[in-house]
Amino acid sequence: MSMANAIPYEATAVLVLADGTTIFGRGFGANVTRVGQIVFNTSITGYQEIITDLSYTEQIIIFTFPHVGNVGTNVNDYETASPTAIGCVLRADITGFSNYRAEHTFNDWLKFHDLPCISRVDTRWLTRRIRDDGITYGALCVAYDGKFDVDSLQKQTIECSDLKGIDLVKKVTCKNTYSWDTTLWSFAKNSREDGYGRMTAAKKHVVAIDYGAKRNMLRNLADICCRVTVVPANTTAEEIFDYRPDGIFLTNGPGDPTITSIYAVPEIKKLIDSDKPIFGICLGHQLLALALGAETIRMHIGHRGSNHPVKDLETGKVEITTQNHGFVVAETGLPHGVTITHCSLFDRSVEGIKVDNKPIFSVQYHPEASPGPTDSRYLFTKFLKAMSG
């Protein structure tokens, strides 16, 4: 609605940036204030899956696609039990839903999870600003009475941007070990028979280290007939070996990999030395790289969306991928015996590595992408073959 400090009479939400930029709009969701990093996602589908991706912990998400809310929400499309993203920014008001799988409106779903949302924002302008300026923090406040303390919100934003060294993985990892056997969603001829399957005949046993795992990663592992044991992020290598796994899976997760590496990398080094097959995705990829002696760096804006082209340097094929990361493995300084397997066609950043002569590999992007694309699902089959010798 406005980028001036005068409050429009109809405004019920405001987004305040650290430099004082103030954006008024219409509020949806919970009547609360949330403060964190603002990021943008260019996907045109999957808003429920995006918000429930734990990699967005403590982040406010701008959806660049103009229509959000059109498919509603349902109990099946969660990527975790409860979202840890803290709000969202939209161009248009939340729409009514029209989908046979919908159970709740997006607005009601946001309220249920205590998440604020602002609409009628020039998301194209805001996205360009983040693209040019880099990492951006903001305070998102929904106040249905139209009363805002902009100065206080700006102060909260500045204080948030000064926070360093927080380990977000400890906030989102599972507290206890659990088993997983649910497979991928299947669309039947009769929509009443749609649903997830159940893995009944395991070929291999995988231990997944949960740094903030998306459920669809676990579904893909079960779909290739793997019995999956999910363990907390601080599980030791010795405890993992006690499960007698055929392979080890390093999941996605939020935050700075160098912080999580303090306790994760020493254990991953032991796992590498065991020569067991290892497959890492996103944060798992970054932690594997750190354990191998590489470095990670924070990106100017990061990659977030489901339309990112990645080139497989071994086959020459291009995959359209889903991505969500603000850190990347540095190309310079990769140790001897580690080969880059994939690169981004947007900025040439490292998107995949492997350890020469060992069944160990990882990718920065999300081959388990839900709702898609599915170009990279073959990597789970590659992991199964590595475990089969």
N, C-alpha and C positions, 0 to 999 in steps of 0.2 A: 504494500500500500504506500509506504512512505519510507524515506531514508532520512527524514528530519527528526529533530528531537521533540517537536510538538506532537502530542499524541492524538491521532485521529479519533473522533468520537466513537467509531465503530470498531476500533482495534481491540482484539482480545488475546493477542500474542505479540511478543517482541523478541527479536534476535539482536543481541548486542555484542559487537566484536571488541577486541582488546584496545583498538585505537579509538573507540568511541562511536564507530559507525553503528547506527541504530536503524533496524528494519522492522517496521510494524506490519502486522498481518492478521489473519483470522486464526483463532486457536481451535485445535481439535485435541482429542485425547485428554490426558490428565491435567488438572489445574495445579501444576507444579513448576518448579524451576530446575533446570539441569545445566551443568557447565562442563565443557570438554572440548576436544578437538573436533573441528568441522571437516568432514570429508565428503566427496561426491562420488556417486555410483552411477554409471551410464547404462545399466541394464534396463530393459524394457519390460521384464517380467520378474516375478519372484520376490516381491517386497517383503512378504512374511519370512521367507527363507533368509533374506539378507539381514533383516533386523535380528533374527535369532541365531546368526552366525557369531560365535563367541570372539572371532577376530575383530569385531567392531566394539569390543568392550570399551566403555567410557567415551564413545564417539557419537557425534550428532551427524546423521546421514542426510545429505542432499540427494534427492532422487531427480535426475535430470529428465526422465521421461514425464510428460505432462499429465498422464492419467494414472492415478494411484487409488486403489480401493475397488476397482472394477471386478475383481474376482473374490472379494471378501477374504475371510480367513477360516481355517479349519484345524482340527486337532492333528491332522496327518502331516502338515507341512512345516512343522517345527524342526529346526536343526539342533536345538537343545531344549531342555525342559523350560527354561525361562530366559528371555533376552537380557543381555547386558549392555547393548547399545542404549543410549540415553535420550534419544529423540530423533525427529526427522523434520525435514524442510521440503515443502512442495510448491510447485507453481500454481496449480489449480486446487480448488477445494476437493476434499475426498469425495469420490463418486459413490453412488449406490452400486451394489454388486449384482452381477448376473452370471452365476456359475453354479452348476448342479452340485459341486462339492462344498460350496460355501455354507458355513454354520453361523458366522457372526460378521457384522460389519467391521471394517478396518477401524473405524472410530471407536466402537465399543471395545475392540481388542486392545487398542492403545490404552484406553481407560483402565481395563482390567490389569494391564501390566505396568500401570503408573508411568506411562510415557507421554511426554508433551509433543505436540506437532504444530507447526505454523505453515499456513498456506498463503497464497497470493504474494509470493516472493518472486522477484526476478531471478530465478535460479540460473539462467544463462549468464547474467552479469556476475552473480556470486561465484559461480563455477570458474569463470574466466579470472576473477580476482584471485581465487585460491591457486589456480594454475600459474598465474604470474608471480604472486607473492610468496607462495609456498605454504608451509604449515601454518594453519589459522585456528585460533581458539575463539569460542563464543559462549554466551549464556543465552539459553532458550527458556523463555518464561511464558507460560499460558496463564492468563488471569481473566476469567470470564466476567469479572466486574470492571475490567478495563483500567485497573490501577497498577502502575508500574513505577519502580524505583530504578531508573536507568543508571544513575550514578553508582548505586550499589551493585547492579549487574555488571557494569564495566569493571569495577574493583574485583569482583569475584572472578571475572575472566582473566584479568592480569595475574591474580594469585594462582589460578589454575595453570597458566602458561609457564609459570616459574617452577612448577613441580618437576622434579627429576628423580630418576632412579626407582620408580615404583614397579614392582613385579606383579603384573596383571595376571600372569599364569596361575599364581597361587590363589587368586580370587576365583578362577573359573574351573580349575581342574577338579576331577571327581575326588571325593573324600575317601571312598572305599573302592576296592576292586570289584568289578562285576563282569558278567559274561554277556555276549551279544550274538544273536543268531537270526535277526530280522534281515530279509533280503530286499531287493529293489521293488518299487511299485510296479504293479502290472495292471494294464487296462484291459478289462474283459469285454466281451461282446455286450453283456448286460452290465450297465454301470453299477448296479447294486452288488456285483461280484468283484469290483475293482478293489485293489488293496495291496498291502505288503505281503510278501511270502515268508516262509520260515525254512531255514537251512536245516536239513535233517540228516545228511550224510556227509560229515566233514572229511575232507581230504588232507587238510593241514591245520596246524594250530598256530595262530598269530597272537603275539602279545602287542597290544597297542598302547603306547605311552600317551596319556591324555594331557596335552598342553592347552586344550580348549577345543576338543574334537567336534566336528560336525557329524551328525548322525548318518549322513549319506556316505561318508567315508566308511563307516562301519558296515553299512548296508552293502556297499560294493565288495568289501572283504567277504562278507557272508555269502554274497551272490556267486563268488568263485569257489564256494564250498570250503571256506575257512571258518573254523571255530575261533572266535575272537575273545580274548581276555583283556579287558581294559584296566589299566593300572594308573594310579596317580602320578603326577609329574615328578615327584621326588623319590620314586621307587628306585632302588639300587639295582645295578646289573646283576648282582648275586641273587637278589629276589626274583628277577626276571628269569634267570637261568633255572631257578627252581621249578618254574612252570614248564620247562622242557619245550620251548617253542620251536617251530620250524622256521619262523621268520619274525622279525621285529618291525613294527610300524610306528613311525614318528608323526604325530598329527599336527594339524594347524594350531594356531593360538594367537593371542594378542600380545602387543607390547614389544619392547626392545629385546632382541635375542641375546645381547651381551649381558643383560641382567639375569635372564633365565639360565644362561650358560654357566653361571657360577656353580650351580648344583647339577645341571643337566649334562654339561660337556664331560666331566670326569667319568660319568657312567656310560655315556655314549662311546667314549674311547674304549672302554672295556668291551662293549658290544661289538665294536668294529674289530677288535683283536680276536674275537671269537670266530670270525669268518662266517657268521650266520647271515643269511640274506636280510638286508635292511632297506626299507622304502620310506622316504620322508616326503612330506608335503608342506609347503608354505613355511611356517615357523619351524617345523620338523626339518625341512630342507636347510634352513639357515643354521640351526643348531648342529646338524650333521656337518655342514661346511666348517663351522667353528671348531668342531672336534677334530677335523682333518687338518686344521692349521690355517684355514682361510680367514678372511675378515668380512664383516658386514658393515654397511653404511646406511645412514638414514637418507631416504630419497627426498627430492624437492617437494613432490606432491603424492607420490605413490601410485599404484595401479589398482583401480577398483571398478569392476564392470564385467560384462560377459561377452565382450566383443573384441578381445585382445588377440591379435595374431602372433603366434609363436612358431619359430622354425626349428624343426628337428634337424640338427646339423649332421646327423648320421645318415638320414634317409633323404633329406632335402624337402620333405613334406612340410606343409604349413597347417597348423592346427588353430582353430578359433577356440579361445579358452576363456574361462572365468578366472578373475584375479581379485585379490584383496590383500594388499600388503603395503606397508610404508617403509620397509627396510629391504635391502637387497644384498646378495653376496657380491663382494668386490671382485671384478675380473682380474685385476692386478694382484699378484701375490698368491695366486692359487698354488698349492704345494705340488711337487712332482708326484706323478701317479694319480692325479685327479684331473679328469677331462670334462670340459664344458660340452654338454649334449644338446642344449636348447638355448635359444636366445629370443628376446623380444624384437619384433619387427617395428615396434614403435620407437624404442630408444636403444636397442642393441644390448640391454642389460641381461645378466645371466638368469636363465630360466630353468636350467637343469644341469646336474653334474652326475658323474659316476666315478667310482673308484676302479682303476684299471686292475683287471685280473681278480676282482672280487665281486660277489653278487650284491653290491651296494650302490644304490642310486637314489636320486631325489629330484623333485621339481618344485619350482616356486609357485606355479599356478595350481588350479584346482581341477584335477581330472574327474573328481566325483561330482562336479557341478550339478546343483539342483536349483532350478529346473533344467539347466543345460548351459551351454552345448555339451555334447557327449563325444566330441572328437578324440578326447584323450583317455577314454575309459580303458583302452588297451593296456595302459600301464599297470592296471591291477592284474591282468592276465600275465604280463611280464613278470610281476612279482611272484605269482603262483609258479611259473616256470622256473624261476630262480630257486624257489623252495623245493622244487622237484628234482633239482640237480641237472 
